[in-house]
Amino acid sequence: MEEALFALLSGAVSFPIAWGTLGSGTTLPRASLYRTSGVRDMHLQGLGLMESRVQIDCYGETFAEAIAASRDIRSVLEGHIGEPILGAFLDSVRDQFDDDAQLLHRVSLTFSITHRD
């Protein structure tokens, strides 16, 4: 699922995407992906499907840039079906400012993704 999700998003948006990090470089906007949980559906006939929650943090120099990046992600992923992803559904959206070396604006999306391993 990780490779398919990364390929889907990085091929569809015009900004950098990375797993678990902001990635290299300093260009904005950008997005980082994190699996926050994963549960397997078990049954007596073998392994079932996985239900993973994936948080996607979209960063921008301005709030407008961060929210635009989040909308690009949503337009690609919300309702997506395509092996191994059997369904991607938006669970929540959060806004936040990160005060680090510079002020970054962040919009966090949490998706429930049903997938095969």
Biopython code that builds the backbone (N, CA, C, O; Angstrom):
import numpy as np
from Bio.PDB.StructureBuilder import StructureBuilder

atoms = [
    (1, "MET", "N", (0.818, -1.183, 0.000)),
    (1, "MET", "CA", (0.000, 0.000, 0.000)),
    (1, "MET", "C", (0.865, 1.251, 0.000)),
    (1, "MET", "O", (0.545, 2.228, -0.677)),
    (2, "GLU", "N", (1.957, 1.227, 0.754)),
    (2, "GLU", "CA", (2.800, 2.410, 0.869)),
    (2, "GLU", "C", (3.338, 2.844, -0.494)),
    (2, "GLU", "O", (3.282, 4.022, -0.846)),
    (3, "GLU", "N", (3.858, 1.885, -1.252)),
    (3, "GLU", "CA", (4.412, 2.206, -2.556)),
    (3, "GLU", "C", (3.336, 2.701, -3.512)),
    (3, "GLU", "O", (3.562, 3.652, -4.261)),
    (4, "ALA", "N", (2.169, 2.066, -3.493)),
    (4, "ALA", "CA", (1.072, 2.464, -4.378)),
    (4, "ALA", "C", (0.563, 3.852, -4.023)),
    (4, "ALA", "O", (0.288, 4.660, -4.910)),
    (5, "LEU", "N", (0.437, 4.131, -2.741)),
    (5, "LEU", "CA", (-0.042, 5.444, -2.299)),
    (5, "LEU", "C", (0.961, 6.530, -2.679)),
    (5, "LEU", "O", (0.579, 7.585, -3.186)),
    (6, "PHE", "N", (2.240, 6.270, -2.434)),
    (6, "PHE", "CA", (3.277, 7.239, -2.785)),
    (6, "PHE", "C", (3.285, 7.497, -4.286)),
    (6, "PHE", "O", (3.341, 8.650, -4.715)),
    (7, "ALA", "N", (3.231, 6.437, -5.089)),
    (7, "ALA", "CA", (3.244, 6.583, -6.544)),
    (7, "ALA", "C", (2.016, 7.352, -7.035)),
    (7, "ALA", "O", (2.127, 8.213, -7.907)),
    (8, "LEU", "N", (0.864, 7.043, -6.479)),
    (8, "LEU", "CA", (-0.367, 7.727, -6.863)),
    (8, "LEU", "C", (-0.265, 9.226, -6.610)),
    (8, "LEU", "O", (-0.532, 10.036, -7.498)),
    (9, "LEU", "N", (0.128, 9.587, -5.381)),
    (9, "LEU", "CA", (0.161, 11.003, -5.015)),
    (9, "LEU", "C", (1.301, 11.750, -5.688)),
    (9, "LEU", "O", (1.095, 12.847, -6.209)),
    (10, "SER", "N", (2.498, 11.177, -5.688)),
    (10, "SER", "CA", (3.637, 11.899, -6.259)),
    (10, "SER", "C", (3.487, 12.073, -7.766)),
    (10, "SER", "O", (4.040, 13.013, -8.337)),
    (11, "GLY", "N", (2.747, 11.178, -8.417)),
    (11, "GLY", "CA", (2.518, 11.311, -9.846)),
    (11, "GLY", "C", (1.405, 12.286, -10.200)),
    (11, "GLY", "O", (1.261, 12.675, -11.359)),
    (12, "ALA", "N", (0.611, 12.685, -9.197)),
    (12, "ALA", "CA", (-0.563, 13.502, -9.482)),
    (12, "ALA", "C", (-0.463, 14.947, -9.001)),
    (12, "ALA", "O", (-1.209, 15.805, -9.473)),
    (13, "VAL", "N", (0.446, 15.229, -8.071)),
    (13, "VAL", "CA", (0.564, 16.594, -7.558)),
    (13, "VAL", "C", (1.898, 17.190, -7.985)),
    (13, "VAL", "O", (2.828, 16.467, -8.342)),
    (14, "SER", "N", (1.980, 18.508, -7.945)),
    (14, "SER", "CA", (3.173, 19.194, -8.463)),
    (14, "SER", "C", (4.200, 19.544, -7.393)),
    (14, "SER", "O", (5.151, 20.277, -7.663)),
    (15, "PHE", "N", (4.016, 19.024, -6.176)),
    (15, "PHE", "CA", (4.932, 19.353, -5.088)),
    (15, "PHE", "C", (5.518, 18.080, -4.496)),
    (15, "PHE", "O", (4.957, 17.002, -4.695)),
    (16, "PRO", "N", (6.646, 18.176, -3.764)),
    (16, "PRO", "CA", (7.303, 16.994, -3.210)),
    (16, "PRO", "C", (6.476, 16.301, -2.130)),
    (16, "PRO", "O", (5.780, 16.947, -1.346)),
    (17, "ILE", "N", (6.567, 14.969, -2.108)),
    (17, "ILE", "CA", (5.912, 14.140, -1.098)),
    (17, "ILE", "C", (6.947, 13.164, -0.568)),
    (17, "ILE", "O", (7.770, 12.652, -1.327)),
    (18, "ALA", "N", (6.908, 12.902, 0.754)),
    (18, "ALA", "CA", (7.853, 11.961, 1.362)),
    (18, "ALA", "C", (7.154, 11.203, 2.479)),
    (18, "ALA", "O", (6.205, 11.709, 3.079)),
    (19, "TRP", "N", (7.626, 9.977, 2.764)),
    (19, "TRP", "CA", (7.115, 9.189, 3.887)),
    (19, "TRP", "C", (7.896, 9.551, 5.145)),
    (19, "TRP", "O", (9.125, 9.474, 5.151)),
    (20, "GLY", "N", (7.201, 9.945, 6.208)),
    (20, "GLY", "CA", (7.786, 10.105, 7.530)),
    (20, "GLY", "C", (8.720, 11.272, 7.721)),
    (20, "GLY", "O", (9.351, 11.381, 8.772)),
    (21, "THR", "N", (8.832, 12.145, 6.745)),
    (21, "THR", "CA", (9.754, 13.267, 6.837)),
    (21, "THR", "C", (9.283, 14.370, 5.899)),
    (21, "THR", "O", (8.419, 14.150, 5.050)),
    (22, "LEU", "N", (9.849, 15.538, 6.057)),
    (22, "LEU", "CA", (9.557, 16.607, 5.102)),
    (22, "LEU", "C", (10.298, 16.410, 3.789)),
    (22, "LEU", "O", (10.037, 17.117, 2.816)),
    (23, "GLY", "N", (11.219, 15.452, 3.755)),
    (23, "GLY", "CA", (11.993, 15.214, 2.552)),
    (23, "GLY", "C", (13.138, 16.199, 2.437)),
    (23, "GLY", "O", (13.376, 17.000, 3.341)),
    (24, "SER", "N", (13.841, 16.135, 1.326)),
    (24, "SER", "CA", (14.977, 17.030, 1.138)),
    (24, "SER", "C", (14.548, 18.268, 0.364)),
    (24, "SER", "O", (13.516, 18.283, -0.306)),
    (25, "GLY", "N", (15.359, 19.289, 0.475)),
    (25, "GLY", "CA", (15.053, 20.536, -0.212)),
    (25, "GLY", "C", (14.238, 21.478, 0.665)),
    (25, "GLY", "O", (13.859, 21.143, 1.787)),
    (26, "THR", "N", (13.982, 22.655, 0.127)),
    (26, "THR", "CA", (13.282, 23.677, 0.904)),
    (26, "THR", "C", (12.049, 24.221, 0.208)),
    (26, "THR", "O", (11.428, 25.164, 0.699)),
    (27, "THR", "N", (11.685, 23.643, -0.930)),
    (27, "THR", "CA", (10.547, 24.177, -1.671)),
    (27, "THR", "C", (9.244, 23.904, -0.932)),
    (27, "THR", "O", (9.082, 22.875, -0.275)),
    (28, "LEU", "N", (8.341, 24.833, -1.055)),
    (28, "LEU", "CA", (7.000, 24.706, -0.488)),
    (28, "LEU", "C", (6.016, 24.977, -1.611)),
    (28, "LEU", "O", (6.327, 25.768, -2.501)),
    (29, "PRO", "N", (4.847, 24.359, -1.611)),
    (29, "PRO", "CA", (4.350, 23.432, -0.589)),
    (29, "PRO", "C", (5.026, 22.073, -0.709)),
    (29, "PRO", "O", (5.754, 21.797, -1.662)),
    (30, "ARG", "N", (4.766, 21.247, 0.275)),
    (30, "ARG", "CA", (5.234, 19.862, 0.302)),
    (30, "ARG", "C", (4.327, 19.076, 1.223)),
    (30, "ARG", "O", (3.551, 19.663, 1.978)),
    (31, "ALA", "N", (4.411, 17.753, 1.175)),
    (31, "ALA", "CA", (3.558, 16.906, 2.012)),
    (31, "ALA", "C", (4.367, 15.742, 2.560)),
    (31, "ALA", "O", (5.285, 15.241, 1.911)),
    (32, "SER", "N", (4.012, 15.325, 3.755)),
    (32, "SER", "CA", (4.628, 14.140, 4.355)),
    (32, "SER", "C", (3.524, 13.179, 4.773)),
    (32, "SER", "O", (2.459, 13.595, 5.228)),
    (33, "LEU", "N", (3.798, 11.878, 4.609)),
    (33, "LEU", "CA", (2.826, 10.828, 4.890)),
    (33, "LEU", "C", (3.301, 9.986, 6.066)),
    (33, "LEU", "O", (4.489, 9.688, 6.189)),
    (34, "TYR", "N", (2.363, 9.605, 6.929)),
    (34, "TYR", "CA", (2.643, 8.764, 8.087)),
    (34, "TYR", "C", (1.506, 7.772, 8.270)),
    (34, "TYR", "O", (0.338, 8.159, 8.237)),
    (35, "ARG", "N", (1.829, 6.501, 8.461)),
    (35, "ARG", "CA", (0.785, 5.550, 8.848)),
    (35, "ARG", "C", (0.659, 5.671, 10.369)),
    (35, "ARG", "O", (1.633, 5.461, 11.090)),
    (36, "THR", "N", (-0.528, 6.007, 10.852)),
    (36, "THR", "CA", (-0.731, 6.170, 12.289)),
    (36, "THR", "C", (-1.273, 4.908, 12.935)),
    (36, "THR", "O", (-1.133, 4.729, 14.145)),
    (37, "SER", "N", (-1.890, 4.027, 12.153)),
    (37, "SER", "CA", (-2.362, 2.742, 12.678)),
    (37, "SER", "C", (-2.710, 1.825, 11.515)),
    (37, "SER", "O", (-2.905, 2.264, 10.381)),
    (38, "GLY", "N", (-2.782, 0.550, 11.832)),
    (38, "GLY", "CA", (-3.182, -0.438, 10.840)),
    (38, "GLY", "C", (-3.754, -1.656, 11.542)),
    (38, "GLY", "O", (-3.166, -2.162, 12.499)),
    (39, "VAL", "N", (-4.893, -2.125, 11.071)),
    (39, "VAL", "CA", (-5.567, -3.274, 11.678)),
    (39, "VAL", "C", (-5.939, -4.241, 10.567)),
    (39, "VAL", "O", (-6.483, -3.848, 9.536)),
    (40, "ARG", "N", (-5.635, -5.513, 10.794)),
    (40, "ARG", "CA", (-5.988, -6.538, 9.806)),
    (40, "ARG", "C", (-7.324, -7.166, 10.185)),
    (40, "ARG", "O", (-7.588, -7.452, 11.353)),
    (41, "ASP", "N", (-8.156, -7.371, 9.171)),
    (41, "ASP", "CA", (-9.417, -8.096, 9.334)),
    (41, "ASP", "C", (-9.083, -9.582, 9.240)),
    (41, "ASP", "O", (-8.687, -10.065, 8.179)),
    (42, "MET", "N", (-9.239, -10.299, 10.335)),
    (42, "MET", "CA", (-8.894, -11.722, 10.369)),
    (42, "MET", "C", (-10.158, -12.575, 10.215)),
    (42, "MET", "O", (-11.228, -12.211, 10.702)),
    (43, "HIS", "N", (-10.016, -13.705, 9.536)),
    (43, "HIS", "CA", (-11.105, -14.660, 9.410)),
    (43, "HIS", "C", (-10.515, -16.054, 9.271)),
    (43, "HIS", "O", (-9.297, -16.201, 9.165)),
    (44, "LEU", "N", (-11.358, -17.076, 9.270)),
    (44, "LEU", "CA", (-10.882, -18.453, 9.290)),
    (44, "LEU", "C", (-10.330, -18.940, 7.948)),
    (44, "LEU", "O", (-9.805, -20.051, 7.865)),
    (45, "GLN", "N", (-10.440, -18.140, 6.920)),
    (45, "GLN", "CA", (-9.949, -18.550, 5.613)),
    (45, "GLN", "C", (-8.635, -17.868, 5.247)),
    (45, "GLN", "O", (-8.265, -17.838, 4.073)),
    (46, "GLY", "N", (-7.930, -17.326, 6.224)),
    (46, "GLY", "CA", (-6.632, -16.711, 5.966)),
    (46, "GLY", "C", (-6.631, -15.239, 6.304)),
    (46, "GLY", "O", (-7.487, -14.742, 7.036)),
    (47, "LEU", "N", (-5.658, -14.564, 5.759)),
    (47, "LEU", "CA", (-5.504, -13.141, 6.033)),
    (47, "LEU", "C", (-6.569, -12.335, 5.305)),
    (47, "LEU", "O", (-6.897, -12.592, 4.147)),
    (48, "GLY", "N", (-7.088, -11.363, 6.017)),
    (48, "GLY", "CA", (-8.079, -10.481, 5.424)),
    (48, "GLY", "C", (-7.450, -9.178, 4.964)),
    (48, "GLY", "O", (-6.229, -9.073, 4.847)),
    (49, "LEU", "N", (-8.277, -8.204, 4.710)),
    (49, "LEU", "CA", (-7.829, -6.888, 4.275)),
    (49, "LEU", "C", (-7.245, -6.108, 5.441)),
    (49, "LEU", "O", (-7.490, -6.438, 6.601)),
    (50, "MET", "N", (-6.482, -5.086, 5.137)),
    (50, "MET", "CA", (-5.943, -4.167, 6.140)),
    (50, "MET", "C", (-6.745, -2.873, 6.097)),
    (50, "MET", "O", (-7.188, -2.439, 5.034)),
    (51, "GLU", "N", (-6.923, -2.275, 7.243)),
    (51, "GLU", "CA", (-7.507, -0.938, 7.367)),
    (51, "GLU", "C", (-6.433, -0.077, 8.014)),
    (51, "GLU", "O", (-6.152, -0.226, 9.204)),
    (52, "SER", "N", (-5.834, 0.816, 7.248)),
    (52, "SER", "CA", (-4.777, 1.691, 7.758)),
    (52, "SER", "C", (-5.274, 3.116, 7.817)),
    (52, "SER", "O", (-6.037, 3.567, 6.963)),
    (53, "ARG", "N", (-4.825, 3.816, 8.842)),
    (53, "ARG", "CA", (-5.068, 5.254, 8.922)),
    (53, "ARG", "C", (-3.760, 5.931, 8.550)),
    (53, "ARG", "O", (-2.711, 5.653, 9.132)),
    (54, "VAL", "N", (-3.838, 6.828, 7.566)),
    (54, "VAL", "CA", (-2.664, 7.534, 7.070)),
    (54, "VAL", "C", (-2.884, 9.024, 7.250)),
    (54, "VAL", "O", (-3.875, 9.585, 6.781)),
    (55, "GLN", "N", (-1.938, 9.658, 7.942)),
    (55, "GLN", "CA", (-1.977, 11.101, 8.112)),
    (55, "GLN", "C", (-1.097, 11.721, 7.040)),
    (55, "GLN", "O", (0.041, 11.301, 6.833)),
    (56, "ILE", "N", (-1.637, 12.722, 6.363)),
    (56, "ILE", "CA", (-0.893, 13.436, 5.333)),
    (56, "ILE", "C", (-0.834, 14.892, 5.757)),
    (56, "ILE", "O", (-1.856, 15.575, 5.808)),
    (57, "ASP", "N", (0.372, 15.363, 6.063)),
    (57, "ASP", "CA", (0.580, 16.744, 6.486)),
    (57, "ASP", "C", (1.018, 17.560, 5.278)),
    (57, "ASP", "O", (2.020, 17.254, 4.632)),
    (58, "CYS", "N", (0.248, 18.604, 4.986)),
    (58, "CYS", "CA", (0.550, 19.489, 3.863)),
    (58, "CYS", "C", (1.080, 20.798, 4.428)),
    (58, "CYS", "O", (0.404, 21.451, 5.222)),
    (59, "TYR", "N", (2.285, 21.186, 4.023)),
    (59, "TYR", "CA", (2.947, 22.383, 4.538)),
    (59, "TYR", "C", (3.035, 23.445, 3.459)),
    (59, "TYR", "O", (3.191, 23.147, 2.275)),
    (60, "GLY", "N", (2.931, 24.694, 3.899)),
    (60, "GLY", "CA", (3.096, 25.818, 2.991)),
    (60, "GLY", "C", (3.656, 27.019, 3.718)),
    (60, "GLY", "O", (3.619, 27.099, 4.946)),
    (61, "GLU", "N", (4.177, 27.956, 2.936)),
    (61, "GLU", "CA", (4.682, 29.198, 3.519)),
    (61, "GLU", "C", (3.523, 30.042, 4.031)),
    (61, "GLU", "O", (3.675, 30.798, 4.991)),
    (62, "THR", "N", (2.364, 29.912, 3.389)),
    (62, "THR", "CA", (1.148, 30.600, 3.816)),
    (62, "THR", "C", (0.047, 29.560, 4.020)),
    (62, "THR", "O", (0.152, 28.425, 3.554)),
    (63, "PHE", "N", (-1.001, 29.964, 4.719)),
    (63, "PHE", "CA", (-2.132, 29.057, 4.898)),
    (63, "PHE", "C", (-2.765, 28.726, 3.550)),
    (63, "PHE", "O", (-3.165, 27.587, 3.313)),
    (64, "ALA", "N", (-2.856, 29.715, 2.673)),
    (64, "ALA", "CA", (-3.444, 29.485, 1.346)),
    (64, "ALA", "C", (-2.665, 28.412, 0.587)),
    (64, "ALA", "O", (-3.261, 27.586, -0.104)),
    (65, "GLU", "N", (-1.338, 28.421, 0.713)),
    (65, "GLU", "CA", (-0.510, 27.428, 0.045)),
    (65, "GLU", "C", (-0.720, 26.030, 0.641)),
    (65, "GLU", "O", (-0.798, 25.043, -0.091)),
    (66, "ALA", "N", (-0.812, 25.953, 1.971)),
    (66, "ALA", "CA", (-1.025, 24.663, 2.647)),
    (66, "ALA", "C", (-2.407, 24.096, 2.331)),
    (66, "ALA", "O", (-2.535, 22.903, 2.055)),
    (67, "ILE", "N", (-3.439, 24.932, 2.367)),
    (67, "ILE", "CA", (-4.797, 24.438, 2.104)),
    (67, "ILE", "C", (-4.943, 24.045, 0.630)),
    (67, "ILE", "O", (-5.656, 23.091, 0.319)),
    (68, "ALA", "N", (-4.283, 24.763, -0.275)),
    (68, "ALA", "CA", (-4.330, 24.395, -1.692)),
    (68, "ALA", "C", (-3.667, 23.033, -1.910)),
    (68, "ALA", "O", (-4.167, 22.215, -2.682)),
    (69, "ALA", "N", (-2.547, 22.791, -1.233)),
    (69, "ALA", "CA", (-1.881, 21.490, -1.341)),
    (69, "ALA", "C", (-2.790, 20.388, -0.798)),
    (69, "ALA", "O", (-2.875, 19.309, -1.385)),
    (70, "SER", "N", (-3.466, 20.652, 0.317)),
    (70, "SER", "CA", (-4.369, 19.643, 0.889)),
    (70, "SER", "C", (-5.536, 19.360, -0.053)),
    (70, "SER", "O", (-5.995, 18.222, -0.145)),
    (71, "ARG", "N", (-6.010, 20.367, -0.740)),
    (71, "ARG", "CA", (-7.106, 20.166, -1.702)),
    (71, "ARG", "C", (-6.641, 19.346, -2.906)),
    (71, "ARG", "O", (-7.400, 18.546, -3.451)),
    (72, "ASP", "N", (-5.390, 19.552, -3.314)),
    (72, "ASP", "CA", (-4.834, 18.733, -4.400)),
    (72, "ASP", "C", (-4.775, 17.264, -3.980)),
    (72, "ASP", "O", (-5.154, 16.379, -4.746)),
    (73, "ILE", "N", (-4.295, 17.009, -2.754)),
    (73, "ILE", "CA", (-4.229, 15.643, -2.228)),
    (73, "ILE", "C", (-5.633, 15.038, -2.164)),
    (73, "ILE", "O", (-5.848, 13.907, -2.600)),
    (74, "ARG", "N", (-6.580, 15.797, -1.620)),
    (74, "ARG", "CA", (-7.956, 15.293, -1.492)),
    (74, "ARG", "C", (-8.554, 14.946, -2.842)),
    (74, "ARG", "O", (-9.236, 13.930, -2.975)),
    (75, "SER", "N", (-8.308, 15.776, -3.846)),
    (75, "SER", "CA", (-8.911, 15.523, -5.160)),
    (75, "SER", "C", (-8.389, 14.226, -5.780)),
    (75, "SER", "O", (-9.088, 13.587, -6.567)),
    (76, "VAL", "N", (-7.177, 13.844, -5.430)),
    (76, "VAL", "CA", (-6.594, 12.609, -5.956)),
    (76, "VAL", "C", (-7.020, 11.403, -5.136)),
    (76, "VAL", "O", (-7.374, 10.365, -5.695)),
    (77, "LEU", "N", (-6.987, 11.533, -3.809)),
    (77, "LEU", "CA", (-7.105, 10.357, -2.945)),
    (77, "LEU", "C", (-8.519, 10.071, -2.449)),
    (77, "LEU", "O", (-8.877, 8.909, -2.263)),
    (78, "GLU", "N", (-9.318, 11.093, -2.234)),
    (78, "GLU", "CA", (-10.649, 10.886, -1.651)),
    (78, "GLU", "C", (-11.511, 10.016, -2.565)),
    (78, "GLU", "O", (-11.813, 10.404, -3.694)),
    (79, "GLY", "N", (-11.907, 8.839, -2.074)),
    (79, "GLY", "CA", (-12.726, 7.911, -2.840)),
    (79, "GLY", "C", (-11.956, 7.048, -3.824)),
    (79, "GLY", "O", (-12.562, 6.299, -4.590)),
    (80, "HIS", "N", (-10.627, 7.140, -3.818)),
    (80, "HIS", "CA", (-9.805, 6.382, -4.772)),
    (80, "HIS", "C", (-9.972, 4.872, -4.575)),
    (80, "HIS", "O", (-10.003, 4.377, -3.448)),
    (81, "ILE", "N", (-10.076, 4.163, -5.683)),
    (81, "ILE", "CA", (-10.087, 2.703, -5.699)),
    (81, "ILE", "C", (-9.151, 2.269, -6.817)),
    (81, "ILE", "O", (-9.285, 2.709, -7.959)),
    (82, "GLY", "N", (-8.214, 1.413, -6.485)),
    (82, "GLY", "CA", (-7.252, 0.888, -7.462)),
    (82, "GLY", "C", (-6.234, 0.042, -6.737)),
    (82, "GLY", "O", (-5.601, 0.513, -5.792)),
    (83, "GLU", "N", (-6.060, -1.199, -7.158)),
    (83, "GLU", "CA", (-5.199, -2.156, -6.466)),
    (83, "GLU", "C", (-3.866, -1.541, -6.066)),
    (83, "GLU", "O", (-3.271, -0.817, -6.865)),
    (84, "PRO", "N", (-3.387, -1.796, -4.886)),
    (84, "PRO", "CA", (-3.972, -2.608, -3.820)),
    (84, "PRO", "C", (-4.945, -1.837, -2.928)),
    (84, "PRO", "O", (-5.463, -2.389, -1.957)),
    (85, "ILE", "N", (-5.195, -0.565, -3.251)),
    (85, "ILE", "CA", (-6.103, 0.254, -2.441)),
    (85, "ILE", "C", (-7.533, -0.018, -2.890)),
    (85, "ILE", "O", (-7.882, 0.185, -4.053)),
    (86, "LEU", "N", (-8.355, -0.481, -1.949)),
    (86, "LEU", "CA", (-9.747, -0.803, -2.258)),
    (86, "LEU", "C", (-10.697, 0.321, -1.879)),
    (86, "LEU", "O", (-11.879, 0.278, -2.219)),
    (87, "GLY", "N", (-10.190, 1.318, -1.180)),
    (87, "GLY", "CA", (-10.993, 2.474, -0.814)),
    (87, "GLY", "C", (-10.200, 3.409, 0.075)),
    (87, "GLY", "O", (-9.526, 2.967, 1.006)),
    (88, "ALA", "N", (-10.277, 4.706, -0.207)),
    (88, "ALA", "CA", (-9.620, 5.733, 0.603)),
    (88, "ALA", "C", (-10.668, 6.765, 0.985)),
    (88, "ALA", "O", (-11.321, 7.354, 0.122)),
    (89, "PHE", "N", (-10.822, 6.977, 2.283)),
    (89, "PHE", "CA", (-11.904, 7.823, 2.787)),
    (89, "PHE", "C", (-11.353, 8.841, 3.780)),
    (89, "PHE", "O", (-10.651, 8.475, 4.723)),
    (90, "LEU", "N", (-11.667, 10.109, 3.571)),
    (90, "LEU", "CA", (-11.202, 11.172, 4.447)),
    (90, "LEU", "C", (-11.919, 11.093, 5.782)),
    (90, "LEU", "O", (-13.149, 11.107, 5.831)),
    (91, "ASP", "N", (-11.152, 11.010, 6.875)),
    (91, "ASP", "CA", (-11.720, 10.967, 8.227)),
    (91, "ASP", "C", (-11.721, 12.327, 8.895)),
    (91, "ASP", "O", (-12.706, 12.699, 9.533)),
    (92, "SER", "N", (-10.631, 13.082, 8.761)),
    (92, "SER", "CA", (-10.551, 14.363, 9.472)),
    (92, "SER", "C", (-9.576, 15.307, 8.786)),
    (92, "SER", "O", (-8.699, 14.897, 8.025)),
    (93, "VAL", "N", (-9.769, 16.610, 9.093)),
    (93, "VAL", "CA", (-8.916, 17.684, 8.607)),
    (93, "VAL", "C", (-8.592, 18.578, 9.789)),
    (93, "VAL", "O", (-9.477, 18.929, 10.569)),
    (94, "ARG", "N", (-7.310, 18.951, 9.924)),
    (94, "ARG", "CA", (-6.889, 19.848, 11.012)),
    (94, "ARG", "C", (-5.941, 20.898, 10.443)),
    (94, "ARG", "O", (-5.171, 20.618, 9.524)),
    (95, "ASP", "N", (-6.002, 22.114, 10.997)),
    (95, "ASP", "CA", (-5.086, 23.193, 10.630)),
    (95, "ASP", "C", (-4.175, 23.477, 11.817)),
    (95, "ASP", "O", (-4.584, 23.347, 12.970)),
    (96, "GLN", "N", (-2.921, 23.871, 11.520)),
    (96, "GLN", "CA", (-1.991, 24.176, 12.603)),
    (96, "GLN", "C", (-0.831, 24.985, 12.057)),
    (96, "GLN", "O", (-0.488, 24.887, 10.878)),
    (97, "PHE", "N", (-0.227, 25.788, 12.930)),
    (97, "PHE", "CA", (0.997, 26.507, 12.597)),
    (97, "PHE", "C", (2.146, 25.854, 13.333)),
    (97, "PHE", "O", (2.020, 25.525, 14.513)),
    (98, "ASP", "N", (3.265, 25.662, 12.657)),
    (98, "ASP", "CA", (4.482, 25.139, 13.281)),
    (98, "ASP", "C", (5.492, 26.264, 13.378)),
    (98, "ASP", "O", (5.867, 26.854, 12.365)),
    (99, "ASP", "N", (5.935, 26.565, 14.587)),
    (99, "ASP", "CA", (6.931, 27.611, 14.777)),
    (99, "ASP", "C", (8.266, 26.939, 15.040)),
    (99, "ASP", "O", (8.586, 26.581, 16.174)),
    (100, "ASP", "N", (9.036, 26.776, 13.984)),
    (100, "ASP", "CA", (10.343, 26.147, 14.085)),
    (100, "ASP", "C", (11.352, 27.219, 13.706)),
    (100, "ASP", "O", (11.318, 28.317, 14.261)),
    (101, "ALA", "N", (12.228, 26.932, 12.794)),
    (101, "ALA", "CA", (13.174, 27.949, 12.343)),
    (101, "ALA", "C", (12.437, 29.052, 11.586)),
    (101, "ALA", "O", (12.881, 30.200, 11.561)),
    (102, "GLN", "N", (11.338, 28.708, 10.986)),
    (102, "GLN", "CA", (10.479, 29.676, 10.308)),
    (102, "GLN", "C", (9.038, 29.260, 10.571)),
    (102, "GLN", "O", (8.777, 28.146, 11.026)),
    (103, "LEU", "N", (8.129, 30.142, 10.289)),
    (103, "LEU", "CA", (6.722, 29.832, 10.486)),
    (103, "LEU", "C", (6.205, 29.055, 9.285)),
    (103, "LEU", "O", (6.195, 29.566, 8.166)),
    (104, "LEU", "N", (5.774, 27.811, 9.519)),
    (104, "LEU", "CA", (5.166, 26.992, 8.483)),
    (104, "LEU", "C", (3.694, 26.809, 8.803)),
    (104, "LEU", "O", (3.316, 26.678, 9.968)),
    (105, "HIS", "N", (2.881, 26.799, 7.790)),
    (105, "HIS", "CA", (1.464, 26.523, 7.961)),
    (105, "HIS", "C", (1.240, 25.073, 7.562)),
    (105, "HIS", "O", (1.826, 24.585, 6.596)),
    (106, "ARG", "N", (0.373, 24.378, 8.328)),
    (106, "ARG", "CA", (0.140, 22.955, 8.074)),
    (106, "ARG", "C", (-1.344, 22.663, 8.068)),
    (106, "ARG", "O", (-2.099, 23.175, 8.894)),
    (107, "VAL", "N", (-1.748, 21.835, 7.127)),
    (107, "VAL", "CA", (-3.088, 21.255, 7.101)),
    (107, "VAL", "C", (-2.887, 19.747, 7.112)),
    (107, "VAL", "O", (-2.228, 19.195, 6.231)),
    (108, "SER", "N", (-3.463, 19.078, 8.121)),
    (108, "SER", "CA", (-3.320, 17.629, 8.262)),
    (108, "SER", "C", (-4.603, 16.944, 7.835)),
    (108, "SER", "O", (-5.697, 17.320, 8.255)),
    (109, "LEU", "N", (-4.451, 15.934, 6.993)),
    (109, "LEU", "CA", (-5.568, 15.107, 6.540)),
    (109, "LEU", "C", (-5.358, 13.708, 7.096)),
    (109, "LEU", "O", (-4.239, 13.196, 7.063)),
    (110, "THR", "N", (-6.407, 13.083, 7.604)),
    (110, "THR", "CA", (-6.320, 11.698, 8.027)),
    (110, "THR", "C", (-7.289, 10.878, 7.185)),
    (110, "THR", "O", (-8.489, 11.150, 7.149)),
    (111, "PHE", "N", (-6.741, 9.861, 6.502)),
    (111, "PHE", "CA", (-7.530, 8.985, 5.652)),
    (111, "PHE", "C", (-7.590, 7.588, 6.239)),
    (111, "PHE", "O", (-6.603, 7.102, 6.790)),
    (112, "SER", "N", (-8.741, 6.939, 6.126)),
    (112, "SER", "CA", (-8.865, 5.506, 6.356)),
    (112, "SER", "C", (-8.726, 4.834, 5.003)),
    (112, "SER", "O", (-9.473, 5.125, 4.068)),
    (113, "ILE", "N", (-7.765, 3.935, 4.911)),
    (113, "ILE", "CA", (-7.491, 3.276, 3.634)),
    (113, "ILE", "C", (-7.632, 1.778, 3.802)),
    (113, "ILE", "O", (-6.919, 1.168, 4.598)),
    (114, "THR", "N", (-8.543, 1.186, 3.062)),
    (114, "THR", "CA", (-8.709, -0.272, 3.039)),
    (114, "THR", "C", (-7.860, -0.789, 1.891)),
    (114, "THR", "O", (-7.953, -0.303, 0.764)),
    (115, "HIS", "N", (-7.019, -1.796, 2.195)),
    (115, "HIS", "CA", (-6.090, -2.259, 1.176)),
    (115, "HIS", "C", (-5.704, -3.714, 1.402)),
    (115, "HIS", "O", (-5.907, -4.277, 2.477)),
    (116, "ARG", "N", (-5.141, -4.302, 0.350)),
    (116, "ARG", "CA", (-4.521, -5.615, 0.436)),
    (116, "ARG", "C", (-3.050, -5.397, 0.743)),
    (116, "ARG", "O", (-2.480, -4.362, 0.400)),
    (117, "ASP", "N", (-2.440, -6.385, 1.394)),
    (117, "ASP", "CA", (-1.006, -6.274, 1.667)),
    (117, "ASP", "C", (-0.191, -6.423, 0.431)),
    (117, "ASP", "O", (1.036, -6.355, 0.489)),
]
sb = StructureBuilder()
sb.init_structure("model")
sb.init_model(0)
sb.init_chain("A")
sb.init_seg("    ")
for serial, (resi, resn, name, xyz) in enumerate(atoms, 1):
    if name == "N":
        sb.init_residue(resn, " ", resi, " ")
    sb.init_atom(name, np.array(xyz, "f"), 0.0, 1.0, " ", f" {name:<3s}", serial, name[0])
structure = sb.get_structure()
